Amino acid sequence: MTQPAVTFNELPAGSTYKIGIATLNAEKSLNALSLAMIDLLQAQLTAWERDADIACVFLQGAGDKAFCAGGDVVALYAASAAYGETLGNDYALQFFSREYRLDYHIHTYTKPILAWGQGIVMGGGMGLLSGASHCLRGRRDYFLFPPSP
């Protein structure tokens, strides 16, 4: 059975509210963002934003090695190779358009988003992390462009 690209849970927070938990679930690829992950996150974040019972969202990556090591370059390369070049590559256009819409949604989210940026964070992972209203990271985390202390 195939694991979902992103898992979603809700935990009770007091008597009325809940915390929405989104986990990037591609540990073998260091949680690199795929188009499926982007679409799943966008849909669930929209649903949670409209749900009055959700007080905040917690965003994390599966495993200890990476929050998100960027975009799924294997899929992007395969799509480019199918075209022979990047011009006219509909997959790349869809991927980056939807990824940046998701980043913007996180930046403008109406509820707090707490992102746990453990391990490696690069590219698309920085897009997710930098938009969160609250960001946690450990001492041994590796960022492509480290945030200021």
N, C-alpha and C positions, 0 to 999 in steps of 0.2 A: 504494500500500500504506500503510495506517495504521500509524503508529508506536505502540508500546505506551505507556500512560500512565506507567508506571514501568519502568525497565530494571534488570536485576539481573545482576551479574557476580561472579565469584570470582577473586581473585588469590592465587597461592602466597605464603606467608609462612614461610620456612624449609622444612625437609624434610617436615614433617607438616601444618602448619596452613595455613589460608586466611583471607583477609579477604573478607567479603561486602560488596559495594558496591551500594547502592540509589540510583538517580538519578531524581528527579522529572523527568518528561520532557514537560512542557507549557510550553515556553519562550515561546510566543506569548501565553499567559495568565499569564505570570510565575510559572509552576509552581503556580497556584492549585489547591488540593486538590479533586478530584472524588471522588464515592463510589467509582468504579472504582479510583482511586489508593489510597484508604484501604483497600479490600479487598485489593488486591494487596500493599501493604506489610504488612498484618496477617498474611496467609498466609505471606509470605516470611520475615518476622521470626520467626514461630513455627517454621518449618522450620529456619532457621539456629540458633535457640536450642537446638533438639534435636540438631543436628549437632555431634558432638564435634570435628570437624575445623575448624570455624569458630571462630577465636580472637576476632574482633571484627567489628563492622559499621561501615561508613563510609556516611553519609547525606549526599547533596548534591542540588542542583538543577541542571538543564541551563541552559547559558548563563551570561552574566556579570551579568545585570541583577537576578536574584532567586533566592534560595533557595526561598521560597514566600510569595507575597503573599496568604495567607489562603485562605478557602474559595472554591469556584466559585460566586460570587454570581449569575452568569447562570443557571445551572441551578437554584439555589435560588429565584430570582425567577420563573423559568418555571413551576416546580412550584407556587409560591404563586399565581401568576396563574391557573393552571388551576383552582384551588380557589376563587378569588375572594378568599381571605384565607388567613392562615396556620393558622387552626384546622382541624384535621382533615388537615393536610398530612403525609401519610405519608413523602414524600421527605425533608422537613426533619427529621422525627423520626428516620428511619433515618440520615440524614447525620450529624447531631450525636451520636447515640448511638454510632455506629460510630467517629466521629472521636475522641470522648472515650475510648472503649475503647482505641483505638490509642495515644493519648497516655499513658494509664495503663500500657499494656504497655511503652512505651518507658521510662517512669519506673521500672518495676520489672524491667527486662530483666536477665537474669542474666549477660550478657556486656557488655563495654564497647561503647558506641556513640559514635562520633566524628562529630559533625555539622559540616559546613562551611557556616556561615551567611553566605554571600556575598551582597552586594546587598541587595535589599529583603526584609524579614522582617516579616510582619504576621499577626495572627489565628492561623489554623491553622498557619502556619509557626512562630510562637512556641510553639505547643503541642508541635510536633515537636522544636524546638530546645531548649526548656527541660527536656525530659525526658532528653535525651542525657547520658551520664555525662561526656562531654568535648565542648566546643564551641569551634570556631575561628571567628573572624571577622576581617575586614580593617578597615583604617582608614576606608574609604569606604562602609561598610555602613550601611543605614538600617533601624532597628527602630522599630516602633510605640511600644514601651516599651523603651528601651535598657537592656541588662543593666548592672549596676554594674561598674566597672573591676576 
